[in-house]
Amino acid sequence: MGRPKGRRSPEYEQKRRELAQRIFDCMVVDGNTSLNAMAERTGVSRPTLRHYFGDRDGAVRAALDIAAANGRPHVQALVSLPVDDAEACLGEGLRRVIIGWRDFRVGNLHHVGLKVGLEDDATGKTYVSQILEPLLGGFERLLERLIDAGRLVPLDPRTGALTLVSPVVVALLHQHGLGGNEIRPLDIEALAAELVHQFCRAHAPG
């Protein structure tokens, strides 16, 4: 008995996941999202990529889904940081963002998500829901824990997360995505430390 019309075979889905993983691996290395580059780096033809993903944007979205799955343990580790000291806790959280972005090439995922997402609405929504919101949500939950522990006064966690993360993300894009390190170098670690210090002064109990 054949498969119902429109239902993909398990082999198709497995092959699609394998290709998405390989595309993700390539994106992390250099951020190149042209269909030619994807085909060359994954060892398949452009028609094969179109067969499994429809077009370049579909391939990018599939790779971002892989990135989201890979990033969940890191978000959970962020949320689980000790909350004995608010400044140390938030400083460590931002330090992990900086190291991941710069040293483990997570920044290339943001570069791709922004570049393709600003051109394609569906990819933009995938980037926001799968990459950007989990990062912000991790800091929101961390702030909630700090508030519950009495280390910070009550505040809106979403506003707090945006206040802390946004300047660091802009600085990382400036320095390591757009070449700003060659135009006007910036010590991002020092920026993050000052942000956290001022934030904790503003929201310390008493």
CORDA-V999886 format. One record per pair of residues at least 12 apart in sequence whose C-alpha atoms are under 8 Angstrom apart, sorted by sequence separation. I is the first residue (numbers start at 1). J is the second residue. D is the distance in whole Angstrom. If there is no record, write none. Layout:
i & j & d
I & J & D
I & J & D
This chain:
i & j & d
26 & 38 & 7
81 & 93 & 8
114 & 127 & 7
144 & 157 & 6
35 & 49 & 8
113 & 127 & 5
143 & 157 & 6
23 & 38 & 6
26 & 41 & 7
78 & 93 & 6
171 & 186 & 8
26 & 42 & 8
141 & 157 & 7
172 & 188 & 7
110 & 127 & 8
140 & 157 & 5
143 & 160 & 8
171 & 188 & 7
23 & 41 & 8
139 & 157 & 8
140 & 158 & 6
143 & 161 & 8
23 & 42 & 7
22 & 42 & 6
35 & 55 & 8
140 & 160 & 7
168 & 188 & 7
35 & 56 & 6
110 & 131 & 8
137 & 158 & 8
140 & 161 & 5
34 & 56 & 7
136 & 158 & 8
139 & 161 & 5
19 & 42 & 7
33 & 56 & 7
168 & 191 & 8
137 & 161 & 8
168 & 192 & 7
136 & 161 & 6
136 & 162 & 7
33 & 60 & 7
136 & 165 & 7
164 & 195 & 7
164 & 196 & 7
164 & 199 & 8
16 & 52 & 6
23 & 59 & 7
24 & 60 & 8
16 & 53 & 8
23 & 60 & 8
20 & 59 & 7
24 & 63 & 5
23 & 63 & 6
24 & 64 & 7
20 & 62 & 6
21 & 63 & 6
24 & 66 & 7
67 & 109 & 8
20 & 63 & 5
24 & 67 & 7
21 & 66 & 6
64 & 109 & 8
20 & 66 & 7
93 & 139 & 8
152 & 200 & 7
155 & 203 & 8
64 & 113 & 8
153 & 203 & 6
152 & 203 & 6
153 & 204 & 6
152 & 204 & 5
153 & 205 & 5
151 & 204 & 7
152 & 205 & 6
151 & 205 & 7
150 & 205 & 7
57 & 116 & 7
75 & 134 & 7
79 & 138 & 6
75 & 135 & 7
78 & 138 & 6
79 & 139 & 7
86 & 146 & 7
65 & 126 & 8
78 & 139 & 8
81 & 142 & 8
61 & 123 & 6
64 & 126 & 7
68 & 130 & 5
72 & 134 & 8
76 & 138 & 7
79 & 141 & 6
80 & 142 & 7
83 & 145 & 7
111 & 173 & 8
57 & 120 & 7
60 & 123 & 7
64 & 127 & 7
67 & 130 & 8
68 & 131 & 6
75 & 138 & 6
79 & 142 & 5
83 & 146 & 6
67 & 131 & 8
78 & 142 & 7
58 & 123 & 8
61 & 126 & 6
65 & 130 & 7
84 & 149 & 8
86 & 151 & 6
107 & 172 & 8
57 & 123 & 7
61 & 127 & 8
64 & 130 & 7
83 & 149 & 7
85 & 151 & 7
86 & 152 & 7
107 & 173 & 8
111 & 177 & 7
64 & 131 & 7
84 & 151 & 7
83 & 151 & 8
107 & 176 & 8
108 & 177 & 8
98 & 168 & 8
102 & 172 & 8
107 & 177 & 8
94 & 165 & 7
101 & 172 & 8
94 & 168 & 8
98 & 172 & 8
102 & 176 & 7
29 & 105 & 7
28 & 105 & 6
31 & 108 & 5
28 & 106 & 7
30 & 108 & 7
31 & 109 & 7
29 & 108 & 7
33 & 112 & 7
28 & 108 & 6
31 & 111 & 7
32 & 112 & 8
27 & 108 & 7
28 & 109 & 6
31 & 112 & 6
27 & 109 & 7
27 & 112 & 8
98 & 188 & 8
98 & 189 & 8
95 & 189 & 7
95 & 192 & 8
94 & 192 & 7
91 & 192 & 7
91 & 193 & 6
91 & 196 & 6
90 & 196 & 6
87 & 196 & 6
87 & 197 & 6
87 & 200 & 6
86 & 200 & 7
